[in-house]
Every structure is written in C-alpha cells, then in structure tokens.
Amino acid sequence: MDVGVLLRGGVTPGSLERLEELLLQADFGVPVTLRLVADVEARATRGEVGTHEEFLAVLRDGVERALRTGNSDPALHLPDESPAVILIVGVNGAGKTTAIGKLAARFREEGQSVLLAAGDTFRAGAIDQLRIWAERTGAAFVGGRAGGDPASVAFDALDAAIARKTDIVIVDTAGRLHTQDNLMNELQKVARVIAKRLPGAPHETLLVLDATIGQNAVAQARSFAQAIPLSGVVVTKVDGTARGGIVVAVHEAIDVPIKFVGVGESAEDLLEFDAAEYAKELLEE
C-alpha cells in the first residue's frame, strides 16, 4: 500500500482525505478507516507527526492496535487429550482444501498424527483432492461416498481417530454461499454431531476467506459467525492482492482472531498470524 506521497505538503485536510481514500481502496472498511485517519489527525495536532517515518509509524501502530483489539489471540487452542478436532468452513473457491493440506503438513512436521475427514461430499473431486493432500502429508484419511451425509463422515472420522489415538482431526466441509440457509443448517448439524461424539469438540472452527474478494469477505464472515461459533479466521491469497486491509476489516466485523494467512502455494506458505509484522508489511512502500 503506497502512502509515500501523502506527506509532501504535511498533514493537511487534503492529505488526510487522500489517506482515507487509500485505506478504503485497500479494503480496511469504513469504521477502521475513520479511526485510523482520526488518529493520524489527532497526533499531528499534538506535533507527533512531522516526518514521513513518523507518519508511517502512527499508521502501523493504528493497524496493529486494530488487530489486537478484542478477541485477537492468534494461537490455536487445542486440548491436551487427543484427538483435537478442527472444523474448516467457508465458501467455494476460498482455498479451504489447500488450507487443510497446509495445516496437516504443519502438524505432521511437529510430529503429530493427523486424520483428514472429507466432509465435502457435494463438490466433484473434493474427496479425491483431500485424499491427495493426506497422501502428500502422511495423514490418515476418512471419506464417504459422493453425495453422502457430511455429518456421518465427521462421526466416522472421530471414531477412527479415537480408535487409532490420532492427535489431530481436521474436518473439511462443503463450500457454501453464506446466503444458502439450507447448507448453513447442514453445517450446524455437522458441528452438533461432532460435539455429540466428542464433548467439547470441535476445539477450533476456522473460517477460510479469500483476501482478493474485498468487502464480500466481510459479508461472508458475518454470515458464518451468525450460523456457527467461530474461533479463528484463515485469510488466503494475501500475496495476490493490494487490498490487504480486508484482514483488519474482517477482525473488526466479527471480533474473531486472524490465525493464519496464506501467502503462496507451497505447504510452508501458510503463516501464523503476527499483527505487528502484518501491519509493517501492509504499509511497506
């Protein structure tokens, strides 16, 4: 995000207006944008913003504070007793299956056993795609028949994980538009079945969002948060957009921590979220 030209004439009404435009273009959303601009203006009035470096520092501080406000702990909170269950939700095309594969690779590198459950029984090829990720990462795999009941797949996966003493179960779900009430109801059923088979589970429910879709990601986040309790957000394709403010806007909208960001295609490109580092990189010129 290029803010380098804003201070050529100092902090003026014109530069503040241009800053507001840039922040909105970068998908910070209106509430965060107005707060950041007001903070810059107030600190400039106090004489704290006179150089370009000070200007950037104030912006970075504001972005970081926004990301650390409220429910913002990026750590995964998994139980000591196995299996830990992670439910993955989101719309088609957001990168759910790839995020699952990258998470599996991360856990496997840590020496933990992993089972992937192919709860997306509707999309053609989804079961095979997840099976490939299981083979690639050395994870176990449980899948049902195409068109089958996703809740049954989740139940069977937990049965298998408990019997095998597996450390981590990651449950995929069918991608659904946030406006499809029937599919949202089905998602709630999957969560209920998981909780019935293993009280306290799912221990993490992660929403996968595509950073390149802008403010639509906020609408998706709100709808999923209304349908099912979310514990974290995974934002994919952050490397492919100049509109990285969406990460801040989503956190602001639903008060759920950003836990991972995807910055590439390889298994190593799913990064644990760091608010300070993200603010720094977002405002690099």
N, C-alpha and C positions, 0 to 999 in steps of 0.2 A: 504494500500500500504506500504510494508515493505522497508523503506530506512535506517534501523538501522545499516546495516553493511558497509555503504558506506564510513564512515569517519575513519575507523580503522587505515588507513595509512595517514590520512589527505586528503585535497582536491588535488588530483593528476590527471594527464591525465587518469589514469585507473579508478579512482572513478567517474570522470565526464563522461567517456564512459559508465560505468555501470549505472549511473543515467539516461543517455539518453535512454538506453535500457529499464529501468524500466518504464520511462514515456511513451515511445512508446507502451510498453506492456499494460499499463493502459489506452491506447486509448486517450492520450492527443492530438495526431496528430503531424505532423512534425513541423508546424510553432510555436506552443506553446512550444513544447519540446525544440526546438533550442533556443528559447528566454529564457526559464527557466534555461537551462544549462549555457547559456552565462552570465546570471545574477549572478548565483552562482559563476562562474569562476571570473567575474569581482570583485565581492565583496570579494572573498577570496584573490584576488591580493591586495586589499586595506586593508587586515588584519581584515575584518569584520566577517570572518567565521573561527573560530578556534575550536569550540566545537560542539558536536552533537546538542545541543539545538539551537545554532546559525544557524547551517545548516538547521534544520527544520524550524526555524523562517523565514529564507530567502526564502525557498520553499513555505511556506504558504503565505507569502507576495506576491510572484510572482503569485501564483494561484489566490489569491483574486484580485490582480490588473487586471489579465486577465479577470476575471468575471465581473469586474466593468468598463471595457473599453467600450467605445461606448454606444450603446443603451442597458442599463443594469438595468433599473428600474423594480424591481420585482412586483410592486403593480399593481393590476387591476385598470384600468381607466374606470369607468362606469359613465354614466350621472346621474344627479340628478333626471331628469324626467324619469318615468318608461314608458314602460319596457326597461331595459337594455338587450342587446342581445349578447350572447356569442356563437360563432360558433366553433365547435370542429372538427378538421381534423386529418388525419393520416392513416397509413396502417392497414390492418387486423392484429390482434394479438398484437397491441401495448398497448392495455388497454384503448381504448377510452371510452367505455361504463362504465367501472368501474370508470374512472376518472370523468365522468359526474356525476355518482351517488355520489361520494365523494364531488364534488363541490356543488351538490344540498344539501347534508347533512350540509355542512359548511354554506351555505346561510340560510338554514332553522333554524340552531342553532342561527344565528344572528337575527332571527325574520322576515326574508324576505319571501315573497311568491315567489314560483318558478314554472315554467312550463317547462317540458321536451318535446322536439319535436323529434319524431323518424324518422329522415331523412334518416336513413339507411334502405331502403326498399328492398335491394337486398339480404342481408345475412339472411339465415334461422334462425329464432329465435331472430333476433336482436330487433324487435319491442317488443316482449314479454319480453326480457331481460331488456329493458329500462323501460317498464311498471312496472316490479317488483321493480326496483330502485325508481320509482315515488311513488309506494305504500309504500315502506320502509321508504322513507324520508318525506312523506306527501306532495309531489309535485303534481301539476296537470300534465296531460298527453294529448298529441295530437299525434295520429299516423295515417298513411294512410294504404292502402292495400299493401300487399306484391307485389313487382314489380311495384309499383306506382311511380309517379313523385316526387322526393325528394323536388324539389323547391315548389311544391304545398303544401306539408306538412309544410314546413317552413312558407309559406304565411298564411296558415290556423292557424298555431300556433301563429303568430303575431296578426292575427285578434282576436283570443280568448284572448290573453294576454292583448290587448288594451281594449277589452270589459270588462274584469274582473279586470282591473287595477293591473295586476300582476307586481311584481317588477323585476323579472329576468326570461329571457327565455334562455334556453340552447338547442342549436340545434345540434343533432347528424348528422353525415354524413357517408355514406358507406365507409368502409375501402378500400383503393385502393393502388395499387402499384404505386410508383412515376413514373414508366415508361408507365403507361396507359393513353395516351393523351386524349382518349375519356372520361374517367372518370374525369380527371382533368378539362376538358371543362365543364362537368356537375357540378363540384364543383364551378367553376366560375359562372355558371348560378344560383346556389343556393344563392351565395353571392349577385349577381345582383338583384335577386327577393327580398331578404331581404332589400336591400338598397332602392328599389323602394317602398316597402310597408312602410318602416320606414326610412326616410332620416337620414344618419349618422350611421346607423347600417350596419353590426354588429360592436358593440363597442369594442369587443375583438375577435380576431381569434387566437385560441390556437392550436398549433401543438403538438400532443401526440407522443412521441418517446419512444421506448423500450431501456433501457440502456444496456441490455445484448447483443445487436446485433453489438456492436462495431462501426467500421468506416462506416458500412452501414447506420447508423443513420445520419451521415454527408451527405451522398448522398441523403437520403430521405429529409433532411431538406432543402438542396439546391433546390431540385426539387419543393417542396411545396412552398418555398419562391418565386420561379420564377413564379409559377402559380397563387398565391393569396397573398395579403398583410397579413403578419403575425404580430401579436402584442406580442406574447409570446410563450414559449415552456413549456410543461409539460413532465418531464422525469420520466417514470415509472420503476419499478423493480430495483431501485438503490440499494436496500438491497440485491439483488441476484447476484451482480457482483463485481469483484475486479477491474473492468475496469472503474471506475467512472470518469476518465479523459475525457470521452466522453461528459460530460456536458460542460466542458471547450471548447472542440473542436467544438461542435455544435454552441455555442455562438460566437466563433471566426469565424466560416464559414459564418454565415448569419447575424451577428450583430443584433440579436433579444434577448431580455432578457429571462432568465430562470425564470419562475414564480412559478412553483410548482415542487416538487419531490415526487414520490411515494415510500414509504419505507415499505409497508406491505399491507395486505388485508383489514383491517378494515377502516371504514369511517374516523377515526382520523389519518390515516397514509398517508394522502396527506398533505404535509407540505409546508408552504410558504417558498420560497427560500431565504436563507441567505448566501451570498457569503463568509463571514468570517467563519461562522460555518461550511459550506461545506468544505472549504479549510482545516480547522482544523481536521474534521473527516476523510477526504480523506487521510491525511498523518499521521493518528494515527497508531501506531505500534501494 
